[in-house]
Amino acid sequence: MSAFYSFRALDFLDVSAFVNDLLFFLMGIFMKIVIAPDSFKESLSALGVSNAIEAGFRHVFPDAEYVKVPMADGGEGTVQSMVDATEGYFIDLSVTGPLGQPVQAQYGVLGSQPGKPSTAIIEMASASGLHLVPREQRDPRITTSYGSGELIKDALDRGIEHIILGLGGSATNDGGAGMVQALGYQLQDVNGREIPFGGLALKQLNRIDAGLVHPKLAACVIEVACDVDNPLCGERGASAIFGPQKGATPAMVQALDLSLAHFADVIVSSGREDQRLVAGAGAAGGMGLGVKAFLGGELKPGIEIVMATVAFAEKLEGADLVITGEGRIDGQTAFGKTPMGVLKQAQDKGLPTIGIAGCLGEGAEIMLEKGMLAIFPIIPFLHSLEQVLAEAEANVTYTARNIAQSIKLGGQLNR
C-alpha cells in the first residue's frame, strides 16, 4: 500500500485512489498462490523450483499465502517430488542390478496421509535403469528387472499397502519376469528349473508356479505410472521401439520379440488374462505386461496418479493464481506432462495459470492455445550449458519476481 494514510490526510486525498491502494494492498495480503512445477532436469528438483518461484514472488507480494506442491509426471524425479510434496522419507538398499550385480537403489515412502493406506513410490529405473549399465555392456537379452521386484518386496515386508510404480528408463526387455521372480513367482523350464535372467531366456519358459508368491502382494493396491501406449510385441512393441536404445541389434530385436510373445503365451496358458495388446503392455521392456498379469497393477498416466496422491484439487481451493513449469516447455508438454495436468485442474476451478520454463522449444505456443495465461523462459543471457544449469535457481527467482511485478503493474494500470 502506498505510503501512510491518516484520517486528517484523507480529507485532501482522492478517495478513489485511496480505495484502489487499499484493495491492492489487501490483494497482496489475502492472495493465495499455488506453485506446482516439475523438476528442471540436471539443475533443480521440483521443490527447488518451487522455492525459487516463491522467493521471487515474495519480493513483490510478501504477505501472500504460498502453497508449494512439487510435481512430476511419473518419469525421472517422481519419487523425489512426491516425497517432498508429502514430507515423506527415503529407503536405501542394495538390490540386484540389470547385469545381476549388486547396485544401490532407493524408493520413497510418502508422508502422513490421514485415512489413506501407507504408500510407497518406486521408480523401476532406480534398480533396473539403463544408466546402471555401461554403454559397451548394454544387451537386453541378458538384463533383468529382478532388482525392481526386490524394491517392491522390501516395501511389502514393511507393511506398505499401496505402491505407485513408475515405469521408464529401463535397461531390460524381460517383460517384468525378473521382477516377479523376486516376488516369489517361479518361472520354470520343461525340467522344472528356474529360467535364468534376461529377455532371451523367456523362450525357455514352460510353467509358472505361484505357490511361493509374497503373501502380502494380493492385498496391495498397485498403480503404475505409464505414459506410453505400446503393445507388447510387433512393430510398435517393446523390443522394436525400445530395444535398440538398450543395445539391441535388428537380429536381437527379432529374437526378443519372439521371446516376449512366448512369455505372453505361457501366461495365458497358466490361466491369466491375455494382456499383450493392452496399451502400455510394452512399456519398460514389457514390464507393463508383467505388472498387469502378475501384480494386478493398473496402468495410468503418471500425472493423474501424482495429482490424486497429493490431493492437488484440494490444494487449489481458494487459490487466486497457479504457477507451474518444467525444464523445457514445447509441443510435447500438452501430451501428459506436468504443466498440462496442472493447467487442466486449474481450469476446472476457473483459475489463471502461468508457466515458467528453463527454455522454450518448438510448439510451446500450444500451451497458450490450451489456455495457459503466459509462459516465461528463465534464461536471460547466452551462456554455456554448464553455467545455465548452475544458475537455474537464481534465474527462476529473477523471472518469478518479474512476473509478480507485472501482475502488480497490471493492477495499477487497471485503476
ZAFI-6212 format. One record per atom (N, C-alpha, C, O): x, y, z. Coordinates in steps of 0.001 Angstrom, whole numbers, plus 500000, padded with zeros to 6 digits. Layout:
N
XYZ
...
end
This chain:
415
500857498817500000
500000500000500000
500892501233500000
501848501314500772
500584502181499143
501483503323499032
501405504207500255
500330504638500673
502585504470500825
502755505398501946
501834505081503115
501607503914503432
501297506132503763
500594506016505024
499457507017505000
499638508175504623
498290506562505404
497129507434505380
496675507737506808
496596506835507643
496378509013507086
495769509395508351
494384509923508044
494087510292506908
493532509959509069
492178510462508844
492215511922508398
491404512336507570
493151512704508940
493249514097508537
493702514205507088
493160515006506326
494713513385506694
495220513441505327
494148513025504332
494146513486503191
493243512162504753
492236511655503852
491364512774503295
490823512650502196
491225513864504046
490427514996503575
491003515578502300
490278516173501502
492282515412502107
492941516045500969
493302515037499869
493934515397498875
492905513799500052
493263512766499076
492071512393498215
490913512500498617
492395511967497060
491341511419496213
490878510092496802
491660509146496897
489624510021497192
489105508833497864
489224507603496947
489513506502497416
489004507794495671
489091506678494732
490483506070494713
490633504848494692
491510506929494722
492887506427494721
493174505667496002
493858504644495988
492650506171497108
492857505505498402
492243504112498390
492857503142498833
491015504032497871
490332502739497835
491090501753496952
491236500582497302
491574502234495805
492343501348494927
493622500865495583
493990499696495462
494305501777496287
495521501376497001
495196500344498067
495928499372498253
494100500566498758
493702499650499832
493387498272499259
493806497253499809
492648498246498156
492300496969497540
493543496221497076
493650495008497257
494486496952496475
495706496313496002
496525495785497174
497114494706497101
496554496567498260
497276496142499461
496658494865500023
497370493929500388
495335494836500087
494643493666500627
494822492457499707
494898491321500174
494889492712498381
495120491618497446
496445490927497763
496530489699497737
497471491710498061
498763491142498400
498728490329499669
499465489353499808
497870490727500605
497772490005501877
496981488711501730
497382487665502239
495849488794501024
494931487664501003
495068486777499761
494347485788499629
495960487112498877
496134486297497679
496735484940498033
497684484849498812
496166483891497450
496695482534497615
497266482088496271
496565482075495259
498535481726496277
499228481322495060
499687479877495205
500435479552496127
499248479019494306
499658477613494301
500803477454493304
500677477815492134
501918476912493781
503124476736492956
503337475236492756
503624474513493710
503196474770491509
503218473327491250
504023472990490000
503443472606488985
505347473125490052
506179472795488888
506750471382488956
506767470752490013
507208470907487824
508025469698487756
509474470124488013
509759471315488141
510371469169488086
511783469498488249
512342470088486958
511778469897485880
513450470801487080
514220471241485924
515405470285485865
516360470426486629
515345469327484973
516319468239484940
517759468747484954
518114469694484251
518566468096485766
520007468339485893
520338469665486592
521504470051486661
519323470358487106
519630471613487791
518869471776489093
519486472024490129
517535471643489077
516742471860490279
515669470788490418
515041470392489436
515466470325491647
514339469438491920
513055470255491844
513103471485491810
511924469587491817
510645470299491782
510489471185493010
509947472286492919
510964470707494166
510900471531495373
511814472735495239
511461473834495666
512992472538494647
513904473653494445
513310474718493537
513463475912493792
512630474286492474
511960475239491579
510860475970492347
510712477186492227
510093475217493135
509001475822493913
509530476886494870
508954477968494989
510620476573495543
511212477529496493
511684478795495780
511507479902496289
512285478629494603
512789479782493860
511644480668493374
511745481894493412
510552480046492916
509396480826492478
508806481605493650
508470482782493518
508683480944494787
508154481638495971
509049482812496355
508561483895496679
510357482590496317
511290483660496694
511110484879495795
511122486012496275
510943484651494490
510749485763493568
509462486509493826
509442487740493805
508383485778494070
507095486425494310
507066487166495643
506410488201495763
507766486647496637
507741487293497957
508381488681497933
508082489509498793
509242488942496977
509801490285496847
508704491313496581
508807492472496982
507657490868495899
506585491775495483
505328491606496323
504661492585496656
505006490361496666
503828490074497484
504267489310498744
504054488102498848
504873490017499687
505445489341500856
504411488706501773
504738487790502527
503187489170501722
502178488681502667
501197487696502056
500259487263502726
501398487335500795
500501486363500161
500702484986500778
501724484712501408
499704484123500585
499811482731501029
500364481908499874
499842481963498760
501414481148500138
502039480334499101
501883478855499450
502274478416500532
501313478105498531
501155476660498708
502022475971497659
501738476042496464
503073475309498114
504010474659497195
503685473168497092
503593472461498095
503516472717495856
503207471314495597
504176470793494534
503844470826493350
505359470316494916
506298469764493935
505615468658493133
504978467775493706
505748468708491809
505001467795490947
505943466940490098
507153467165490058
505354465960489426
506071465096488492
505031464377487647
503846464378487981
505469463766486557
504520463083485673
504765461582485583
504303460917484655
505496461063486558
505764459624486564
507132459263486045
507562458120486198
507836460206485431
509164459947484914
510234460201485962
509972460176487164
511433460444485482
512563460698486368
512246461851487331
511732462892486922
512558461647488593
512324462686489594
511005462573490319
510737463351491234
510157461603489925
508841461481490546
508949461122492028
508226461677492855
509841460205492361
509991459815493772
510382461026494612
509785461285495657
511386461762494150
511839462945494891
510700463951495061
510492464475496156
509971464218493993
508904465216494038
507804464820495012
507326465655495781
507399463558494987
506289463140495834
506697463014497293
505898463279498190
507938462611497532
508435462607498917
508482464034499458
508091464283500599
508961464969498635
508995466376499051
507590466917499287
507352467623500268
506660466591498395
505304467133498481
504562466647499710
503689467347500223
504901465446500193
504174464868501339
505020464789502604
504590464249503624
506236465340502519
507163465284503665
507405463842504094
507351463509505278
507671463001503108
507948461602503378
509429461342503589
510168462239503995
509866460117503316
511272459772503528
511695458696502534
510866458087501858
513011458477502463
513585457519501512
514079456269502237
514466456306503405
514049455168501499
514638453916501977
515692453494500956
515394453349499770
516921453299501422
518025452891500560
518362451430500824
518376450991501974
518632450684499773
519050449301499959
519813448795498745
519740449360497654
520539447725498969
521293447081497897
520398446042497235
519798445203497906
520317446111495898
519483445162495157
520270444618493968
521406445020493716
519647443705493253
520266443126492065
520110444076490885
518991444436490517
521219444478490297
521175445399489175
520839444702487871
520676443482487854
520732445448486776
520344444874485484
521258443758485003
520809442846484310
522548443822485368
523501442792484939
523686441692485976
524573440848485848
522841441709487003
522913440667488030
523862440971489156
524023440157490065
524501442135489119
525424442529490183
524751443523491130
523822444220490722
525201443604492383
524556444500493352
524683445971492944
525727446413492465
523600446707493145
523601448161492951
522861448784494124
522045448129494772
523147450045494392
522419450777495426
521200451438494795
521306452114493772
520048451234495415
518800451807494912
518014452383496073
518354452164497236
516961453121495754
516113453678496802
514686453827496296
514429453878495093
513774453896497247
512388454250496933
511878455165498034
512526455333499067
510728455746497806
510197456701498771
508958456175499477
508194455388498918
508772456616500704
507537456367501446
506906457721501699
507537458613502267
505664457873501278
505020459168501385
504700459506502832
504543458622503675
504606460804503103
504327461274504451
502914460945504878
502140460358504122
502590461330506095
501300461012506694
500147461495505826
500074462669505462
499249460570505500
498037460883504745
496850460278505495
496486459128505248
496251461032506398
495159460503507230
494067459845506398
493608460393505396
493667458666506833
492600457959506157
493031457184504937
492203456528504306
494312457240504580
494803456538503403
495818455470503818
496486455622504840
495941454387503030
496939453358503358
498356453892503184
498585454854502451
499290453262503859
500691453651503697
501096453427502245
500761452407501643
501823454395501693
502118454384500265
503608454486500006
504303455314500595
504091453628499112
505474453711498645
505462454098497177
504559453718496431
506455454846496774
506595455186495357
507959454702494884
508995455019495469
507928453936493823
509123453245493337
509336453564491863
508415453431491057
510532453980491513
510909454112490112
511736452894489735
512804452668490303
511255452114488788
511989450896488443
513405451206487967
514306450378488105
513599452394487407
514928452762486909
515957452835488023
517155452715487767
515507453032489260
516448453098490372
517210451795490529
518386451795490893
516535450681490251
517164449363490376
517511448735489038
518457447954488939
516736449079487998
516876448381486716
517065449347485549
516716449031484412
517617450519485835
517718451559484827
518876451402483858
519893450780484161
518689451986482687
519718451935481651
520995452635482102
522094452270481683
520844453638482953
522024454373483418
522945453510484272
524087453892484528
522465452355484713
523270451458485546
524133450502484722
524924449734485271
523972450559483412
524715449654482534
525653450456481644
525187451292480870
526958450229481730
527888450923480834
527505450687479382
527060449597479021
527677451697478557
527217451622477172
527754450378476448
527031449746475677
528995450038476693
529604448906475980
529080447552476474
529353446521475859
528323447553477590
527805446292478132
526294446161477955
525694445221478475
525684447073477243
524231447041477100
523788445907476173
524179445839475007
522960445021476730
522486443854475996
521163443403476619
521179442688477621
520014443802476051
518720443470476658
518375441988476614
517339441583477142
519219441175475998
518992439731476045
519279439164477426
518750438115477795
520131439867478203
520556439306479493
520184440174480698
520287439715481836
519760441399480475
519462442282481612
518151441875482291
517242441340481656
518082442144483595
516950441678484396
516302442794485203
516951443768485585
515021442630485451
514265443568486301
514136443046487732
513290443522488489
514966442075488105
514877441449489426
514984442491490550
514262442411491544
515878443454490388
516060444451491442
514817445284491689
514567445692492823
514031445547490653
512777446274490837
511824445469491709
511121446016492558
511814444149491481
510993443286492332
511455443296493774
510643443218494696
512775443394493970
513294443449495345
512860444721496060
512612444696497265
512764445835495334
512258447066495945
510802446890496373
510417447300497467
509997446278495502
508592446028495834
508487445094497024
507680445323497924
509300444040497038
509283443080498148
509622443765499473
508988443503500496
510619444636499446
511002445339500667
509854446196501181
509612446265502386
509144446854500257
508004447678500654
506904446807501277
506309447180502288
506644445666500679
505636444756501226
506047444257502609
505218444160503514
507331443941502766
507839443471504063
507634444521505155
507483444179506328
507628445789504771
507460446873505733
505999447230505970
505700448185506687
505088446468505372
503669446697505595
503026447726504678
501908448169504941
503705448113503612
503135449068502664
501905448445501988
501941447289501567
500824449216501889
499577448707501323
499239449289499954
498299448841499297
499999450279499533
499735450951498250
501080451288497617
501912451952498234
501289450837496407
502548451103495717
502260451829494409
501406451417493624
502986452911494194
502965453605492908
504282453268492225
505357453588492733
504187452624491075
505373452150490366
505556452948489082
504683452943488215
506678453625488961
506976454400487770
507785453586486782
508864453094487113
507268453441485562
507996452737484516
508784453741483680
508462454928483654
509784453270483022
510568454150482158
512041454109482512
512415453899483666
512868454313481502
514316454374481712
514940453027481984
516040452962482532
514265451943481616
514763450609481958
515867450140481020
515972450586479877
516682449231481535
517726448587480729
517265447219480260
518035446493479630
516020446851480556
515562445471480414
514584445273479265
514003446223478741
514423444012478893
513447443618477872
512900442239478253
512694441370477406
512675442074479563
512296440748480071
510827440637480461
510436439668481112
510003441617480073
508575441538480370
508248441597481850
507136441261482259
509209442023482654
508993442037484109
509210440680484751
508856440482485913
509787439741484008
509988438392484538
510871438403485784
510553437753486780
511989439148485728
512855439222486899
512125439807488093
512289439332489218
511324440829487859
510554441443488934
509662440427489640
509635440372490869
508932439622488868
508004438681489509
508753437514490150
508267436924491115
509928437177489624
510738436152490286
511154436607491679
511167435811492618
511490437871491811
511876438403493125
510716438388494110
510921438381495323
509507438383493586
508306438380494438
507783436975494709
506724436810495314
508514435977494268
508158434603494614
507574433765493499
507399432560493675
507267434353492366
506794433541491247
507957432696490726
509075433189490573
507682431425490459
508701430551489900
508433430357488408
507386429845488012
509388430771487600
509275430639486150
510161429468485740
511387429583485725
509540428353485411
510273427096485253
510344426630483794
509438426865482995
511456425960483485
511593425362482155
510969423966482152
510330423584483132
511135423213481095
510496421892480977
510995420907482024
510329419912482310
512168421180482599
512720420294483624
512404420761485038
512891420188486013
511572421825485147
511195422316486466
512234423210487100
512144423513488289
513220423638486329
514250424526486855
513914425978486542
513294426276485520
514323426869487420
514087428297487220
514861428777485992
516044428475485834
514183429521485132
514876430042483949
515838431151484385
515594431811485395
516917431363483646
517874432414484009
517311433801483710
516229433952483142
518085434802484112
517699436184483874
517778436530482383
518498435894481612
517012437560482008
517151438138480675
515979437873479759
515263436883479907
515792438780478803
514679438663477872
514754437454476975
513722436876476634
515957437053476582
516085435914475687
515732434596476378
515265433661475728
515953434518477691
515672433292478449
514180432988478523
513798431869478867
513338433956478208
511892433733478276
511450432620477325
510423431980477556
512208432389476271
511820431337475320
511925429947475952
511386428979475415
512635429844477122
512758428565477816
511592428300478769
511466427203479313
510742429309478968
509673429194479961
508637428145479544
508186428110478399
508274427289480514
507277426249480256
506114426316481242
504981425966480910
506415426774482470
505382426715483518
505596427841484529
506732428213484825
504499428377485053
504544429418486084
503946428858487360
502802428405487370
504720428889488439
504267428381489744
504130429565490697
505100430279490948
502914429772491229
502645430897492135
502579430476493597
502096431232494439
503057429289493899
502933428765495261
503715429522496316
503345429491497490
504787430202495931
505625430887496914
505561432411496788
506456433115497257
504507432913496157
504371434355495969
504239435061497317
503641434528498251
504806436267497404
504780437046498645
503344437138499165
502445437541498427
503122436765500434
501749436701500967
501025438044501017
499796438066501079
501737439147500993
501084440452501083
500835441104499723
500260442190499643
501270440435498659
501147441043497338
499695441214496908
499328442260496374
498875440208497134
497489440239496659
496684441382497266
495788441925496621
497003441749498507
496235442790499199
496754444197498922
496138445179499336
497877444298498228
498479445611497967
497900446211496678
497830445542495646
497493447464496755
496994448176495574
498192448753494824
498987449499495395
498316448408493557
499467448849492766
498996449679491578
498247449208490722
499454450918491552
499180451810490428
500479451990489651
501555452118490236
500364451998488342
501548452049487502
501524453309486645
500630453499485820
502517454161486854
502628455383486063
503235455023484718
504411454672484621
502406455117483677
502843454692482344
502295455668481314
501081455843481205
503176456299480567
502752457316479605
503011456921478156
503031457775477270
503210455625477915
503308455145476535
502188454138476304
501691453522477247
501794453976475041
500679453077474739
501095451890473885
500255451268473236
502375451575473880
502877450490473024
502385449132473499
502367448872474702
501981448256472571
501642446880472934
502909446103473230
504009446650473146
502765444839473575
503937444045473947
504824443732472748
506044443885472818
504226443301471666
505013442801470531
504670443520469223
503740444324469159
505450443205468187
505190443753466865
505993445000466566
506954445325467262
505579445697465509
506331446864465033
506371447999466051
507320448783466061
505355448096466906
505317449129467945
505564448542469325
505334449202470339
506028447313469361
506209446629470633
507467447031471377
508260447846470905
507632446441472551
508752446762473438
510106446566472761
510977447430472854
510282445448472091
511594445128471500
511926446051470345
513046446555470259
510968446281469454
511226447071468249
511432448550468558
512305449193467975
510637449084469463
510684450524469729
511765450891470747
512482451875470566
511880450106471804
512792450480472886
514070449647472934
515046450044473571
514070448493472262
515233447618472297
516520448240471780
517560448090472420
516493448936470642
517738449487470101
518458450446471041
519688450442471090
517727451262471786
518387452183472706
519019451454473885
519823452028474619
518654450190474063
519219449386475146
520325448464474649
520842447632475395
520681448623473375
521789447856472827
521406446748471879
522274445980471464
520127446631471514
519694445521470655
519959445801469183
519644446877468675
520534444833468518
520696444880467060
519380444424466429
518516443907467138
519200444602465105
517975444107464460
517731442626464712
516586442222464917
518770441815464702
518603440384464968
518149440144466406
517300439291466665
518719440898467329
518313440772468736
516851441181468912
516107440538469653
516444442248468233
515061442717468340
514093441609467948
513096441372468630
514393440938466850
513524439851466387
513462438711467400
512385438188467687
514615438329467938
514660437232468910
513932437610470197
513206436794470765
514125438841470654
513471439295471881
511962439388471712
511206439074472631
511530439819470537
510088439918470274
509441438537470336
508353438380470889
510105437549469773
509586436174469817
509558435652471266
508632434941471658
510573436010472045
510631435561473440
509491436168474259
508874435486475076
509217437461474032
508113438106474748
506768437501474343
505885437317475181
506623437196473065
505384436564472602
505187435206473279
504075434847473666
506282434465473414
506203433159474093
505843433358475569
505035432608476117
506421434333476191
506105434649477589
504607434902477733
503966434383478646
504057435704476825
502629436008476875
501787434742476682
500747434582477321
502241433843475797
501514432591475566
501452431744476837
500404431194477175
502584431647477535
502623430827478753
501771431479479848
501115430781480622
501781432800479910
500941433499480888
499475433131480665
498752432838481617
499045433147479422
497658432801479110
497376431338479442
496323431016479994
498311430454479109
498102429024479385
498080428727480875
497592427676481292
498609429651481688
498583429458483145
497268429930483756
497086429881484973
496357430385482905
495038430790483400
494864432280483587
493832432726484087
495862433062483191
495762434514483335
495252435152482038
495341434574480955
494724436342482191
494165437057481049
495269437456480075
496393437749480481
494937437464478796
495890437873477768
495986439401477749
495022440083477402
497154439933478123
497339441382478251
498267441947477182
498626443122477250
498663441152476206
499728441590475296
499330442787474424
500202443533473978
498043442981474177
497602444093473337
497149445308474140
496758446324473564
497199445208475455
496817446342476305
497757447517476043
498971447338475945
497197448706475932
498031449903475743
498983450044476919
498549450130478068
500278450068476635
501281450174477684
501898448851478084
502821448825478899
501408447745477527
501992446438477870
503469446388477506
504247445687478154
503861447132476470
505255447127476038
506139448118476759
507327448214476453
505593448857477708
506391449850478434
507507449185479225
507340448088479759
508658449871479292
509793449414480095
510181447977479760
510332447141480652
510342447698478469
510762446364478062
509738445292478347
510088444141478611
508466445669478292
507392444714478540
506986444600479990
506159443755480331
507550445434480858
507150445358482261
505681445738482437
505045445334483410
505145446513481496
503717446808481559
502899445537481578
501910445439482304
503310444560480780
502652443260480793
502809442583482143
501841442069482704
504031442583482664
504295441897483932
503469442425485085
502930441643485868
503358443753485205
502608444315486333
501108444087486160
500391443959487152
500620444034484918
499205443749484695
498892442287484993
497932441986485703
499701441382484451
499395439957484546
499659439359485917
498915438484486359
500707439817486602
501113439179487857
500807440012489114
500600439462490196
500782441337488956
500595442190490131
499213442834490171
498848443474491158
498449442662489101
497132443297489055
497224444807489013
496285445503489399
498360445320488542
498561446762488521
497719447453487473
497447446892486411
497308448669487772
496516449467486841
497408450520486203
498033451317486902
497468450524484874
498298451477484144
497539452790483970
496421452809483454
498158453886484406
497529455201484310
498570456239483908
499763456027484123
498137457365483325
499083458458483088
499707458903484402
499014459057485408
501009459108484386
501715459425485622
501199460667486311
501067460679487535
500900461719485555
500465462963486168
499150462773486915
498935463406487948
498268461914486411
496996461669487090
497219461000488446
496569461349489432
498133460045488489
498425459363489752
499019460338490758
498607460373491917
499985461125490313
500644462073491210
499645463071491771
499638463321492976
498804463646490926
497862464668491372
496850464102492369
496514464748493361
496374462895492094
495424462279493013
496084461978494355
495477462170495409
497318461509494311
498009461122495542
498272462316496455
498139462206497674
498644463454495875
498947464636496692
497718465516496904
497824466612497454
496533465029496462
495279465772496626
495389467187496061
495063468168496730
495851467269494826
496114468577494231
494850469428494103
494891470636494335
493736468808493738
492486469560493578
492104470273494877
491604471398494853
492341469615495997
492020470243497294
492920471442497563
492480472438498137
494159471347497154
495096472453497400
494761473689496557
495205474795496867
493979473499495496
493589474623494656
492422475424495231
492138476530494772
491759474872496216
490601475565496785
491006476930497335
491953477046498113
490281477947496922
490527479294497420
491716479989496813
492084481078497254
492341479376495791
493525479986495176
493131481110494226
492007481160493728
494077482005493988
493883483104493044
494740482949491788
494413483485490729
495833482214491923
496773482071490818
497500480744490952
497798480297492060
497784480116489813
498543478858489788
499773479054488910
499683479600487811
500916478603489406
502165478683488646
502727477276488513
502877476563489505
503037476881487289
503603475567487041
504811475718486120
505216476838485809
505381474611485689
506519474699484785
507304473407484715
507029472453485443
508288473391483826
509228472281483699
510468472801482977
510499473946482527
511471471965482872
512731472408482296
512611472911480876
513280473872480496
511757472265480080
511559472676478689
510076472555478360
509513471461478411
509461473647478032
508080473628477568
508101473699476041
508665474620475450
507467472696475420
507413472656473956
506113471992473536
505187471863474337
506046471573472285
504818470996471776
504413469705472455
503237469343472438
505381468990473063
505076467731473744
504485467937475135
503920467012475718
504615469138475658
504137469411477017
502638469165477147
502158468776478212
501909469390476073
500452469236476114
500013467781476205
498837467503476437
500953466844476023
500592465427475996
501032464718477277
501986463941477278
500323464999478353
500533464272479591
501643464761480487
501939464119481495
502276465888480152
503338466402481006
502729467203482177
501552467563482165
503571467463483173
503102468135484394
502372469452484133
501265469623484643
502934470395483364
502225471668483189
500819471515482620
499917472270482983
500626470542481731
499299470339481156
498331469790482194
497174470206482253
498800468865483006
497946468324484056
497536469385485054
496381469440485474
498485470228485434
498195471317486368
497211472299485737
496261472738486385
497442472637484475
496560473579483776
495123473072483740
494192473836483993
494933471796483429
493585471245483339
492839471365484666
491676471767484694
493507471017485761
492820471092487047
492566472528487467
491549472823488094
493488473427487124
493274474841487438
492100475384486625
491290476153487142
492006474990485362
490895475431484518
489553474941485053
488545475641484958
489548473741485613
488308473209486188
487780474104487297
486580474129487570
488679474836487932
488288475726489021
488325477194488606
488193478088489442
488505477432487306
488484478798486808
489664479638487245
489535480852487407
490819479008487438
491988479731487945
492984480037486828
493254479175485992
493533481255486802
494564481585485814
495853480833486113
496221480647487273
496538480399485050
497756479607485214
498887480201484389
498701480562483227
500059480298485004
501262480813484362
502308479707484327
502432478936485279
503056479628483240
504120478638483117
505497479276483158
505715480346482591
506425478609483834
507824479033483875
508665477853483399
508497476729483872
509574478118482456
510372477033481878
511841477397481845
512202478571481769
512688476373481902
514106476614481713
514352477200480338
515151478122480174
513648476648479339
513705477182477984
512431476782477263
511697475909477726
512169477419476131
511012477089475309
511481476366474057
512507476711473471
510709475347473652
511030474610472442
509958474789471389
508968475486471609
510155474168470260
509208474267469161
507824473793469583
507677472729470184
506823474587469264
505448474213469580
504988474637470959
503884474281471370
505805475391471688
505423475803473044
504130476598473052
503407476606474049
503835477272471934
502641478121471884
501354477322472034
500300477896472305
501426476003471859
500220475192472024
499672475304473444
498468475166473662
500558475554474411
500096475697475787
499273476970475974
498358477009476797
499602478005475211
498783479218475243
497432478950474603
496408479442475076
497427478172473529
496171477811472876
495304476938473783
494077476972473702
495960476153474650
495225475308475580
494660476104476759
493839475593477521
495101477351476905
494526478184477964
495496478705478996
495086479407479921
496794478380478865
497756478944479799
497862480447479552
497943480887478405
497862481231480626
497824482685480500
499098483239479867
499032484132479022
500245482721480266
501525483192479754
502592482159480074
502437481362480999
503686482174479299
504821481281479534
506083482126479555
506288482972478685
506930481893480554
508148482683480702
509372481773480760
509469480950481670
510311481894479817
511595481189479939
512488481952480908
512364483170481039
513378481252481579
514150481897482647
515549482333482236
516204483040483002
516038481940481056
517434482209480715
517581483632480162
517106483914479062
518232484532480910
518318485931480471
519498486218479542
519483487199478798
520528485352479590
521726485604478789
522188484315478117
521860483220478574
522943484445477045
523543483288476408
524804482883477166
525779483633477218
524771481698477745
525907481173478491
526124479728478063
525344479181477284
527174479122478569
527382477697478351
526304476922479091
525729477413480063
526033475695478620
525026474858479274
525363474658480738
524480474702481594
526632474439481029
527066474227482411
526698475423483288
526209475249484404
526933476635482786
526629477833483568
525123478039483701
524639478440484759
524384477763482625
522925477907482666
522329476986483722
521463477402484492
522788475734483765
522285474790484753
522646475231486164
521841475100487086
523853475752486330
524306476178487657
523527477383488162
523366477556489370
523042478221487244
522362479457487640
520846479324487637
520139480329487711
520335478101487553
518894477893487421
518107478520488571
517093479179488340
518561478321489798
517806478841490944
517690480360490892
516606480914491075
518815481030490641
518796482497490572
517923482978489423
517206483969489559
517979482279488288
517193482694487138
515695482486487349
514885483297486899
515325481400488032
513909481173488336
513399482266489275
512323482826489064
514177482559490303
513778483601491253
513615484947490557
512631485652490782
514573485300489719
514542486568488985
513306486637488080
512619487657488033
513033485546487369
511875485523486478
510574485617487259
509665486350486869
510481484875488364
509275484915489182
509037486320489733
507899486783489805
510112486984490117
509971488358490625
509440489281489526
508573490115489786
509950489140488312
509469489958487205
507996489681486893
507242490600486575
507594488421486984
506189488081486763
505320488764487813
504288489354487495
505751488675489062
504989489309490138
504905490816489941
503856491416490180
505997491431489507
505983492869489239
505003493194488110
504333494226488148
504920492322487115
503983492533486015
502541492461486508
501689493241486082
502276491519487408
500930491415487992
500601492681488773
499488493202488695
501588493171489528
501391494398490301
501130495582489381
500244496395489640
501912495674488300
501723496755487349
500336496693486714
499676497716486530
499901495458486378
498575495307485800
497494495811486724
496515496408486278
497670495570488024
496688496063488998
496650497572489028
495584498165489192
497816498209488871
497876499677488903
497292500270487626
496620501300487674
497540499633486488
497038500162485218
495522500047485102
494883500809484377
494953499075485834
493518498858485737
492701499773486641
491479499638486710
493351500694487329
492596501589488207
491780502595487414
491084503424488000
end
